[in-house]
Amino acid sequence: MSLAHAILGMLRRGPMTGYELKTRCFDGSIAHFWPADQAQIYRTLERMAADGWLESTLEIQETRPNRKEYRITDAGVAELERWLREPLPLPAYREPFLVQLFFAHTIPPAELDELLVRQRRLHEERVAVYRAIPLPPVDQLGGDRELIAARLTLDLGLAVEQAHLDWIDRAREVLSER
């Protein structure tokens, strides 16, 4: 997936500025599985406009910086629709903690256990963040496919975090026996 496709999906809901995309969309919803910083968003918006996927209007403001609002074009909708139907490969999996653990056999067992405890705490914090997201369970969402899709992504995030917690518990148990 590319940042451009995430932006197309957000703008299909309605016109927004780069700032609104960052604060309402990336910080407020998809940051849990596709983070982006402000500079990335603005660079991508400009490239997408050059590709004809977006158009913008500039609102001149007297007391504040000018406001540039983007909207998706027919070409952008076509690109989003094409991408939505495209089978995607599995992403490359990079987990810095696993590299750390792979080589951690050289540190004392108590320090290795502390690494695992700290990592568990981080996953517990992420679970708490996910659980605070106000999305009802799928069976309470009726036919709202947008909310159902959002809930399903949240469910996967929770399942992945639970798998991390279970794995860390198992790793601690195995390593304490040795």
Helices and strands as residue ranges (DSSP letters): H 3-13, E 16-17, H 18-20, I 21-26, G 30-32, H 38-50, E 54-59, E 67-72, H 74-84, H 96-103, G 104-106, H 109-131, G 138-140, H 145-176
